[in-house]
Amino acid sequence: MQQLHNIKDGNSVAENLGETIDNYKIQLGKYNKILTSEGRCDRSELFSENVMQEHKTKLAKAKEDGDNRLLIEVLLSLRVNALQIAPELRKNLVYEIIRNDIFLLKTRNRNQFLIELLSIQNNNLRHALLSLISIVCSTLKGVEYIMTNDQLVLVSLIQILKQMPKKESGSVNHRFLTAILQKVSIKIETVPIFI
């Protein structure tokens, strides 16, 4: 992805453009295969119900209080737990995040909570949030969860990417955003937004 970005911007010689595009197609094919062949969640307890609810409560309270430090702490805790789990079991944690509605997408406020989190201008918070969203979007159910209500979260992510200063191109947050958008693009209904 980074090579294609560099070629598009003219920062790289396009000597092996065909090979780069072929590699990109192979990677997208593998990702598509993973998403379309997902099995059912076996609900092995990765997180106890109490711990997941505690994280959800802390996240909502920290946002309500404007406590960015605690927001970051809770988001990173979820991310670290996801990364400590074997990759083949990681989807189960994603399913638990969805089942417990960590981003409050199934409440009456719908996308408001997540969109407000995305709008906070704090680089560390944005890093923690984007990294967790990227993990959630690593499964088809996760993509569907992020797109639960409508496409406003996707529009917000695209706006963040567009408003990112040129000097942040290639930064960790830029790469997380690119990864999220790539994963979300698996849903055909998102195509018009990208165009």
CNS distance restraints for C-alpha pairs under 8 A (distance, minus, plus):
assign (resid   1 and name CA) (resid   5 and name CA) 6.18 0.50 0.50
assign (resid   1 and name CA) (resid  24 and name CA) 7.01 0.50 0.50
assign (resid   2 and name CA) (resid   6 and name CA) 6.14 0.50 0.50
assign (resid   2 and name CA) (resid 170 and name CA) 7.53 0.50 0.50
assign (resid   3 and name CA) (resid   7 and name CA) 6.17 0.50 0.50
assign (resid   3 and name CA) (resid  12 and name CA) 7.61 0.50 0.50
assign (resid   3 and name CA) (resid  20 and name CA) 7.40 0.50 0.50
assign (resid   4 and name CA) (resid   8 and name CA) 6.07 0.50 0.50
assign (resid   4 and name CA) (resid  20 and name CA) 7.38 0.50 0.50
assign (resid   4 and name CA) (resid  21 and name CA) 7.71 0.50 0.50
assign (resid   5 and name CA) (resid   9 and name CA) 6.27 0.50 0.50
assign (resid   6 and name CA) (resid  10 and name CA) 6.06 0.50 0.50
assign (resid   6 and name CA) (resid  11 and name CA) 4.94 0.50 0.50
assign (resid   6 and name CA) (resid  12 and name CA) 5.42 0.50 0.50
assign (resid   7 and name CA) (resid  11 and name CA) 5.90 0.50 0.50
assign (resid   7 and name CA) (resid  12 and name CA) 5.01 0.50 0.50
assign (resid   7 and name CA) (resid  13 and name CA) 6.72 0.50 0.50
assign (resid   7 and name CA) (resid  14 and name CA) 6.26 0.50 0.50
assign (resid  16 and name CA) (resid  20 and name CA) 6.14 0.50 0.50
assign (resid  17 and name CA) (resid  21 and name CA) 6.09 0.50 0.50
assign (resid  18 and name CA) (resid  22 and name CA) 6.11 0.50 0.50
assign (resid  19 and name CA) (resid  23 and name CA) 6.15 0.50 0.50
assign (resid  20 and name CA) (resid  24 and name CA) 6.17 0.50 0.50
assign (resid  21 and name CA) (resid  25 and name CA) 6.16 0.50 0.50
assign (resid  22 and name CA) (resid  26 and name CA) 6.22 0.50 0.50
assign (resid  23 and name CA) (resid  27 and name CA) 6.24 0.50 0.50
assign (resid  24 and name CA) (resid  28 and name CA) 6.21 0.50 0.50
assign (resid  25 and name CA) (resid  29 and name CA) 6.01 0.50 0.50
assign (resid  26 and name CA) (resid  30 and name CA) 6.21 0.50 0.50
assign (resid  27 and name CA) (resid  31 and name CA) 6.22 0.50 0.50
assign (resid  28 and name CA) (resid  32 and name CA) 6.03 0.50 0.50
assign (resid  29 and name CA) (resid  33 and name CA) 6.12 0.50 0.50
assign (resid  30 and name CA) (resid  34 and name CA) 6.28 0.50 0.50
assign (resid  31 and name CA) (resid  35 and name CA) 6.30 0.50 0.50
assign (resid  32 and name CA) (resid  36 and name CA) 6.08 0.50 0.50
assign (resid  32 and name CA) (resid 186 and name CA) 7.37 0.50 0.50
assign (resid  33 and name CA) (resid  37 and name CA) 5.99 0.50 0.50
assign (resid  34 and name CA) (resid  38 and name CA) 6.28 0.50 0.50
assign (resid  35 and name CA) (resid 138 and name CA) 7.98 0.50 0.50
assign (resid  35 and name CA) (resid 139 and name CA) 5.92 0.50 0.50
assign (resid  35 and name CA) (resid 140 and name CA) 5.40 0.50 0.50
assign (resid  36 and name CA) (resid 140 and name CA) 7.50 0.50 0.50
assign (resid  38 and name CA) (resid 139 and name CA) 7.71 0.50 0.50
assign (resid  38 and name CA) (resid 140 and name CA) 7.71 0.50 0.50
assign (resid  41 and name CA) (resid  91 and name CA) 7.56 0.50 0.50
assign (resid  41 and name CA) (resid  92 and name CA) 5.76 0.50 0.50
assign (resid  41 and name CA) (resid  95 and name CA) 6.91 0.50 0.50
assign (resid  42 and name CA) (resid  92 and name CA) 7.07 0.50 0.50
assign (resid  43 and name CA) (resid  92 and name CA) 6.29 0.50 0.50
assign (resid  43 and name CA) (resid  96 and name CA) 7.82 0.50 0.50
assign (resid  44 and name CA) (resid  92 and name CA) 7.22 0.50 0.50
assign (resid  46 and name CA) (resid  92 and name CA) 7.47 0.50 0.50
assign (resid  46 and name CA) (resid  93 and name CA) 6.33 0.50 0.50
assign (resid  47 and name CA) (resid  51 and name CA) 6.22 0.50 0.50
assign (resid  47 and name CA) (resid  52 and name CA) 6.24 0.50 0.50
assign (resid  47 and name CA) (resid  93 and name CA) 7.53 0.50 0.50
assign (resid  47 and name CA) (resid  96 and name CA) 7.85 0.50 0.50
assign (resid  48 and name CA) (resid  52 and name CA) 6.35 0.50 0.50
assign (resid  49 and name CA) (resid  53 and name CA) 6.13 0.50 0.50
assign (resid  50 and name CA) (resid  54 and name CA) 5.97 0.50 0.50
assign (resid  51 and name CA) (resid  55 and name CA) 6.26 0.50 0.50
assign (resid  52 and name CA) (resid  56 and name CA) 6.31 0.50 0.50
assign (resid  52 and name CA) (resid  96 and name CA) 7.92 0.50 0.50
assign (resid  52 and name CA) (resid  97 and name CA) 7.58 0.50 0.50
assign (resid  52 and name CA) (resid 100 and name CA) 6.99 0.50 0.50
assign (resid  53 and name CA) (resid  57 and name CA) 6.08 0.50 0.50
assign (resid  53 and name CA) (resid 100 and name CA) 6.96 0.50 0.50
assign (resid  54 and name CA) (resid  58 and name CA) 6.06 0.50 0.50
assign (resid  55 and name CA) (resid  59 and name CA) 6.02 0.50 0.50
assign (resid  55 and name CA) (resid  74 and name CA) 6.21 0.50 0.50
assign (resid  55 and name CA) (resid 102 and name CA) 7.80 0.50 0.50
assign (resid  56 and name CA) (resid  60 and name CA) 6.28 0.50 0.50
assign (resid  56 and name CA) (resid 100 and name CA) 7.74 0.50 0.50
assign (resid  56 and name CA) (resid 101 and name CA) 7.86 0.50 0.50
assign (resid  56 and name CA) (resid 102 and name CA) 5.23 0.50 0.50
assign (resid  56 and name CA) (resid 103 and name CA) 7.86 0.50 0.50
assign (resid  57 and name CA) (resid  61 and name CA) 6.07 0.50 0.50
assign (resid  58 and name CA) (resid  62 and name CA) 5.88 0.50 0.50
assign (resid  58 and name CA) (resid  70 and name CA) 7.74 0.50 0.50
assign (resid  58 and name CA) (resid  71 and name CA) 7.79 0.50 0.50
assign (resid  58 and name CA) (resid  74 and name CA) 7.09 0.50 0.50
assign (resid  59 and name CA) (resid  63 and name CA) 6.24 0.50 0.50
assign (resid  59 and name CA) (resid  70 and name CA) 7.51 0.50 0.50
assign (resid  59 and name CA) (resid  71 and name CA) 5.70 0.50 0.50
assign (resid  59 and name CA) (resid  74 and name CA) 6.27 0.50 0.50
assign (resid  59 and name CA) (resid  75 and name CA) 7.74 0.50 0.50
assign (resid  60 and name CA) (resid  64 and name CA) 6.15 0.50 0.50
assign (resid  61 and name CA) (resid  65 and name CA) 6.07 0.50 0.50
assign (resid  62 and name CA) (resid  66 and name CA) 5.89 0.50 0.50
assign (resid  62 and name CA) (resid  67 and name CA) 4.86 0.50 0.50
assign (resid  62 and name CA) (resid  68 and name CA) 6.94 0.50 0.50
assign (resid  62 and name CA) (resid  70 and name CA) 5.82 0.50 0.50
assign (resid  62 and name CA) (resid  71 and name CA) 5.60 0.50 0.50
assign (resid  63 and name CA) (resid  67 and name CA) 6.16 0.50 0.50
assign (resid  63 and name CA) (resid  68 and name CA) 7.26 0.50 0.50
assign (resid  63 and name CA) (resid  71 and name CA) 6.64 0.50 0.50
assign (resid  63 and name CA) (resid 117 and name CA) 7.61 0.50 0.50
assign (resid  67 and name CA) (resid  71 and name CA) 6.33 0.50 0.50
assign (resid  68 and name CA) (resid  72 and name CA) 6.08 0.50 0.50
assign (resid  68 and name CA) (resid 125 and name CA) 6.73 0.50 0.50
assign (resid  69 and name CA) (resid  73 and name CA) 6.21 0.50 0.50
assign (resid  69 and name CA) (resid 125 and name CA) 7.96 0.50 0.50
assign (resid  70 and name CA) (resid  74 and name CA) 6.16 0.50 0.50
assign (resid  71 and name CA) (resid  75 and name CA) 6.18 0.50 0.50
assign (resid  71 and name CA) (resid 125 and name CA) 7.10 0.50 0.50
assign (resid  72 and name CA) (resid  76 and name CA) 5.92 0.50 0.50
assign (resid  72 and name CA) (resid 124 and name CA) 7.16 0.50 0.50
assign (resid  72 and name CA) (resid 125 and name CA) 5.27 0.50 0.50
assign (resid  72 and name CA) (resid 128 and name CA) 5.99 0.50 0.50
assign (resid  72 and name CA) (resid 129 and name CA) 7.69 0.50 0.50
assign (resid  73 and name CA) (resid  77 and name CA) 6.05 0.50 0.50
assign (resid  74 and name CA) (resid  78 and name CA) 6.42 0.50 0.50
assign (resid  75 and name CA) (resid  79 and name CA) 6.26 0.50 0.50
assign (resid  75 and name CA) (resid 128 and name CA) 5.75 0.50 0.50
assign (resid  75 and name CA) (resid 129 and name CA) 6.26 0.50 0.50
assign (resid  75 and name CA) (resid 132 and name CA) 6.80 0.50 0.50
assign (resid  76 and name CA) (resid  80 and name CA) 5.88 0.50 0.50
assign (resid  76 and name CA) (resid 128 and name CA) 5.72 0.50 0.50
assign (resid  76 and name CA) (resid 132 and name CA) 7.72 0.50 0.50
assign (resid  77 and name CA) (resid  81 and name CA) 6.17 0.50 0.50
assign (resid  78 and name CA) (resid  82 and name CA) 6.26 0.50 0.50
assign (resid  78 and name CA) (resid 132 and name CA) 7.31 0.50 0.50
assign (resid  79 and name CA) (resid  83 and name CA) 6.24 0.50 0.50
assign (resid  79 and name CA) (resid 128 and name CA) 7.81 0.50 0.50
assign (resid  79 and name CA) (resid 131 and name CA) 7.13 0.50 0.50
assign (resid  79 and name CA) (resid 132 and name CA) 5.53 0.50 0.50
assign (resid  79 and name CA) (resid 135 and name CA) 7.63 0.50 0.50
assign (resid  80 and name CA) (resid  84 and name CA) 6.12 0.50 0.50
assign (resid  81 and name CA) (resid  85 and name CA) 6.55 0.50 0.50
assign (resid  82 and name CA) (resid  90 and name CA) 5.98 0.50 0.50
assign (resid  82 and name CA) (resid  93 and name CA) 6.51 0.50 0.50
assign (resid  82 and name CA) (resid  94 and name CA) 7.92 0.50 0.50
assign (resid  82 and name CA) (resid 135 and name CA) 7.71 0.50 0.50
assign (resid  83 and name CA) (resid  87 and name CA) 7.86 0.50 0.50
assign (resid  83 and name CA) (resid  90 and name CA) 7.63 0.50 0.50
assign (resid  85 and name CA) (resid  89 and name CA) 6.33 0.50 0.50
assign (resid  85 and name CA) (resid  90 and name CA) 5.75 0.50 0.50
assign (resid  86 and name CA) (resid  90 and name CA) 6.20 0.50 0.50
assign (resid  87 and name CA) (resid  91 and name CA) 7.65 0.50 0.50
assign (resid  89 and name CA) (resid  93 and name CA) 7.27 0.50 0.50
assign (resid  90 and name CA) (resid  94 and name CA) 6.53 0.50 0.50
assign (resid  91 and name CA) (resid  95 and name CA) 6.16 0.50 0.50
assign (resid  91 and name CA) (resid 138 and name CA) 7.82 0.50 0.50
assign (resid  91 and name CA) (resid 139 and name CA) 6.62 0.50 0.50
assign (resid  92 and name CA) (resid  96 and name CA) 6.26 0.50 0.50
assign (resid  93 and name CA) (resid  97 and name CA) 6.22 0.50 0.50
assign (resid  94 and name CA) (resid  98 and name CA) 6.27 0.50 0.50
assign (resid  94 and name CA) (resid 135 and name CA) 7.37 0.50 0.50
assign (resid  94 and name CA) (resid 136 and name CA) 5.45 0.50 0.50
assign (resid  94 and name CA) (resid 139 and name CA) 7.64 0.50 0.50
assign (resid  94 and name CA) (resid 142 and name CA) 6.74 0.50 0.50
assign (resid  95 and name CA) (resid  99 and name CA) 5.96 0.50 0.50
assign (resid  95 and name CA) (resid 141 and name CA) 7.49 0.50 0.50
assign (resid  95 and name CA) (resid 142 and name CA) 7.43 0.50 0.50
assign (resid  96 and name CA) (resid 100 and name CA) 5.97 0.50 0.50
assign (resid  97 and name CA) (resid 101 and name CA) 5.94 0.50 0.50
assign (resid  97 and name CA) (resid 102 and name CA) 5.62 0.50 0.50
assign (resid  97 and name CA) (resid 136 and name CA) 7.86 0.50 0.50
assign (resid  98 and name CA) (resid 102 and name CA) 6.65 0.50 0.50
assign (resid  98 and name CA) (resid 142 and name CA) 7.07 0.50 0.50
assign (resid  98 and name CA) (resid 145 and name CA) 6.61 0.50 0.50
assign (resid 101 and name CA) (resid 105 and name CA) 6.45 0.50 0.50
assign (resid 101 and name CA) (resid 106 and name CA) 6.63 0.50 0.50
assign (resid 103 and name CA) (resid 113 and name CA) 6.71 0.50 0.50
assign (resid 103 and name CA) (resid 114 and name CA) 5.84 0.50 0.50
assign (resid 104 and name CA) (resid 109 and name CA) 7.74 0.50 0.50
assign (resid 104 and name CA) (resid 110 and name CA) 6.71 0.50 0.50
assign (resid 104 and name CA) (resid 111 and name CA) 7.47 0.50 0.50
assign (resid 104 and name CA) (resid 113 and name CA) 6.47 0.50 0.50
assign (resid 104 and name CA) (resid 114 and name CA) 7.45 0.50 0.50
assign (resid 105 and name CA) (resid 109 and name CA) 7.38 0.50 0.50
assign (resid 105 and name CA) (resid 110 and name CA) 4.57 0.50 0.50
assign (resid 105 and name CA) (resid 111 and name CA) 5.34 0.50 0.50
assign (resid 105 and name CA) (resid 112 and name CA) 7.93 0.50 0.50
assign (resid 105 and name CA) (resid 113 and name CA) 7.51 0.50 0.50
assign (resid 105 and name CA) (resid 114 and name CA) 7.52 0.50 0.50
assign (resid 105 and name CA) (resid 145 and name CA) 7.67 0.50 0.50
assign (resid 105 and name CA) (resid 146 and name CA) 7.62 0.50 0.50
assign (resid 105 and name CA) (resid 148 and name CA) 6.75 0.50 0.50
assign (resid 105 and name CA) (resid 149 and name CA) 7.25 0.50 0.50
assign (resid 106 and name CA) (resid 110 and name CA) 5.66 0.50 0.50
assign (resid 106 and name CA) (resid 148 and name CA) 7.55 0.50 0.50
assign (resid 106 and name CA) (resid 149 and name CA) 7.96 0.50 0.50
assign (resid 109 and name CA) (resid 113 and name CA) 7.16 0.50 0.50
assign (resid 110 and name CA) (resid 149 and name CA) 6.53 0.50 0.50
assign (resid 111 and name CA) (resid 115 and name CA) 5.99 0.50 0.50
assign (resid 111 and name CA) (resid 149 and name CA) 6.92 0.50 0.50
assign (resid 111 and name CA) (resid 152 and name CA) 7.32 0.50 0.50
assign (resid 111 and name CA) (resid 153 and name CA) 6.87 0.50 0.50
assign (resid 112 and name CA) (resid 116 and name CA) 5.92 0.50 0.50
assign (resid 113 and name CA) (resid 117 and name CA) 6.27 0.50 0.50
assign (resid 114 and name CA) (resid 118 and name CA) 6.18 0.50 0.50
assign (resid 114 and name CA) (resid 153 and name CA) 7.42 0.50 0.50
assign (resid 115 and name CA) (resid 119 and name CA) 6.22 0.50 0.50
assign (resid 115 and name CA) (resid 152 and name CA) 7.85 0.50 0.50
assign (resid 115 and name CA) (resid 153 and name CA) 6.13 0.50 0.50
assign (resid 115 and name CA) (resid 156 and name CA) 6.86 0.50 0.50
assign (resid 116 and name CA) (resid 120 and name CA) 6.64 0.50 0.50
assign (resid 117 and name CA) (resid 129 and name CA) 7.89 0.50 0.50
assign (resid 118 and name CA) (resid 126 and name CA) 6.67 0.50 0.50
assign (resid 118 and name CA) (resid 129 and name CA) 7.55 0.50 0.50
assign (resid 118 and name CA) (resid 156 and name CA) 7.42 0.50 0.50
assign (resid 118 and name CA) (resid 157 and name CA) 7.78 0.50 0.50
assign (resid 120 and name CA) (resid 125 and name CA) 7.77 0.50 0.50
assign (resid 120 and name CA) (resid 126 and name CA) 7.48 0.50 0.50
assign (resid 121 and name CA) (resid 126 and name CA) 7.53 0.50 0.50
assign (resid 122 and name CA) (resid 126 and name CA) 6.05 0.50 0.50
assign (resid 123 and name CA) (resid 127 and name CA) 6.06 0.50 0.50
assign (resid 124 and name CA) (resid 128 and name CA) 6.28 0.50 0.50
assign (resid 125 and name CA) (resid 129 and name CA) 6.08 0.50 0.50
assign (resid 126 and name CA) (resid 130 and name CA) 5.87 0.50 0.50
assign (resid 126 and name CA) (resid 173 and name CA) 7.40 0.50 0.50
assign (resid 127 and name CA) (resid 131 and name CA) 6.02 0.50 0.50
assign (resid 127 and name CA) (resid 172 and name CA) 7.50 0.50 0.50
assign (resid 127 and name CA) (resid 173 and name CA) 5.63 0.50 0.50
assign (resid 128 and name CA) (resid 132 and name CA) 6.38 0.50 0.50
assign (resid 129 and name CA) (resid 133 and name CA) 6.17 0.50 0.50
assign (resid 130 and name CA) (resid 134 and name CA) 6.00 0.50 0.50
assign (resid 130 and name CA) (resid 173 and name CA) 6.95 0.50 0.50
assign (resid 130 and name CA) (resid 176 and name CA) 5.99 0.50 0.50
assign (resid 130 and name CA) (resid 177 and name CA) 6.74 0.50 0.50
assign (resid 130 and name CA) (resid 180 and name CA) 7.99 0.50 0.50
assign (resid 131 and name CA) (resid 135 and name CA) 6.42 0.50 0.50
assign (resid 131 and name CA) (resid 176 and name CA) 6.15 0.50 0.50
assign (resid 132 and name CA) (resid 136 and name CA) 6.22 0.50 0.50
assign (resid 133 and name CA) (resid 137 and name CA) 6.06 0.50 0.50
assign (resid 133 and name CA) (resid 180 and name CA) 7.16 0.50 0.50
assign (resid 134 and name CA) (resid 138 and name CA) 6.36 0.50 0.50
assign (resid 134 and name CA) (resid 176 and name CA) 6.42 0.50 0.50
assign (resid 134 and name CA) (resid 177 and name CA) 7.82 0.50 0.50
assign (resid 134 and name CA) (resid 179 and name CA) 6.69 0.50 0.50
assign (resid 134 and name CA) (resid 180 and name CA) 5.14 0.50 0.50
assign (resid 136 and name CA) (resid 142 and name CA) 4.84 0.50 0.50
assign (resid 136 and name CA) (resid 143 and name CA) 7.07 0.50 0.50
assign (resid 137 and name CA) (resid 141 and name CA) 7.74 0.50 0.50
assign (resid 137 and name CA) (resid 142 and name CA) 4.62 0.50 0.50
assign (resid 137 and name CA) (resid 143 and name CA) 4.65 0.50 0.50
assign (resid 137 and name CA) (resid 146 and name CA) 7.45 0.50 0.50
assign (resid 137 and name CA) (resid 180 and name CA) 6.47 0.50 0.50
assign (resid 137 and name CA) (resid 183 and name CA) 6.20 0.50 0.50
assign (resid 137 and name CA) (resid 184 and name CA) 6.88 0.50 0.50
assign (resid 138 and name CA) (resid 142 and name CA) 6.60 0.50 0.50
assign (resid 138 and name CA) (resid 143 and name CA) 7.38 0.50 0.50
assign (resid 138 and name CA) (resid 183 and name CA) 6.77 0.50 0.50
assign (resid 139 and name CA) (resid 143 and name CA) 6.39 0.50 0.50
assign (resid 140 and name CA) (resid 144 and name CA) 6.21 0.50 0.50
assign (resid 141 and name CA) (resid 145 and name CA) 6.03 0.50 0.50
assign (resid 142 and name CA) (resid 146 and name CA) 6.26 0.50 0.50
assign (resid 143 and name CA) (resid 147 and name CA) 6.24 0.50 0.50
assign (resid 143 and name CA) (resid 183 and name CA) 7.30 0.50 0.50
assign (resid 143 and name CA) (resid 184 and name CA) 5.72 0.50 0.50
assign (resid 143 and name CA) (resid 187 and name CA) 7.96 0.50 0.50
assign (resid 144 and name CA) (resid 148 and name CA) 5.80 0.50 0.50
assign (resid 146 and name CA) (resid 153 and name CA) 7.15 0.50 0.50
assign (resid 147 and name CA) (resid 151 and name CA) 5.83 0.50 0.50
assign (resid 147 and name CA) (resid 153 and name CA) 7.07 0.50 0.50
assign (resid 147 and name CA) (resid 154 and name CA) 7.50 0.50 0.50
assign (resid 151 and name CA) (resid 155 and name CA) 6.28 0.50 0.50
assign (resid 151 and name CA) (resid 190 and name CA) 7.56 0.50 0.50
assign (resid 152 and name CA) (resid 156 and name CA) 6.08 0.50 0.50
assign (resid 153 and name CA) (resid 157 and name CA) 6.23 0.50 0.50
assign (resid 154 and name CA) (resid 158 and name CA) 6.23 0.50 0.50
assign (resid 154 and name CA) (resid 181 and name CA) 7.69 0.50 0.50
assign (resid 155 and name CA) (resid 159 and name CA) 6.16 0.50 0.50
assign (resid 155 and name CA) (resid 193 and name CA) 7.34 0.50 0.50
assign (resid 156 and name CA) (resid 160 and name CA) 6.22 0.50 0.50
assign (resid 157 and name CA) (resid 161 and name CA) 6.33 0.50 0.50
assign (resid 157 and name CA) (resid 177 and name CA) 6.93 0.50 0.50
assign (resid 157 and name CA) (resid 181 and name CA) 7.79 0.50 0.50
assign (resid 158 and name CA) (resid 162 and name CA) 6.17 0.50 0.50
assign (resid 158 and name CA) (resid 181 and name CA) 7.82 0.50 0.50
assign (resid 159 and name CA) (resid 163 and name CA) 6.01 0.50 0.50
assign (resid 160 and name CA) (resid 164 and name CA) 6.07 0.50 0.50
assign (resid 161 and name CA) (resid 174 and name CA) 6.92 0.50 0.50
assign (resid 161 and name CA) (resid 177 and name CA) 6.77 0.50 0.50
assign (resid 164 and name CA) (resid 168 and name CA) 6.50 0.50 0.50
assign (resid 164 and name CA) (resid 169 and name CA) 7.58 0.50 0.50
assign (resid 164 and name CA) (resid 174 and name CA) 7.90 0.50 0.50
assign (resid 165 and name CA) (resid 169 and name CA) 7.22 0.50 0.50
assign (resid 168 and name CA) (resid 174 and name CA) 6.85 0.50 0.50
assign (resid 169 and name CA) (resid 174 and name CA) 6.07 0.50 0.50
assign (resid 170 and name CA) (resid 174 and name CA) 5.66 0.50 0.50
assign (resid 170 and name CA) (resid 175 and name CA) 6.15 0.50 0.50
assign (resid 171 and name CA) (resid 175 and name CA) 6.22 0.50 0.50
assign (resid 172 and name CA) (resid 176 and name CA) 6.19 0.50 0.50
assign (resid 173 and name CA) (resid 177 and name CA) 6.12 0.50 0.50
assign (resid 174 and name CA) (resid 178 and name CA) 6.15 0.50 0.50
assign (resid 175 and name CA) (resid 179 and name CA) 6.06 0.50 0.50
assign (resid 176 and name CA) (resid 180 and name CA) 6.10 0.50 0.50
assign (resid 177 and name CA) (resid 181 and name CA) 6.15 0.50 0.50
assign (resid 178 and name CA) (resid 182 and name CA) 6.05 0.50 0.50
assign (resid 179 and name CA) (resid 183 and name CA) 6.14 0.50 0.50
assign (resid 180 and name CA) (resid 184 and name CA) 6.08 0.50 0.50
assign (resid 181 and name CA) (resid 185 and name CA) 6.08 0.50 0.50
assign (resid 182 and name CA) (resid 186 and name CA) 7.42 0.50 0.50
assign (resid 184 and name CA) (resid 190 and name CA) 7.32 0.50 0.50
assign (resid 185 and name CA) (resid 190 and name CA) 5.97 0.50 0.50
assign (resid 185 and name CA) (resid 191 and name CA) 6.61 0.50 0.50
assign (resid 187 and name CA) (resid 191 and name CA) 7.63 0.50 0.50
assign (resid 190 and name CA) (resid 194 and name CA) 6.76 0.50 0.50
assign (resid 191 and name CA) (resid 195 and name CA) 6.43 0.50 0.50
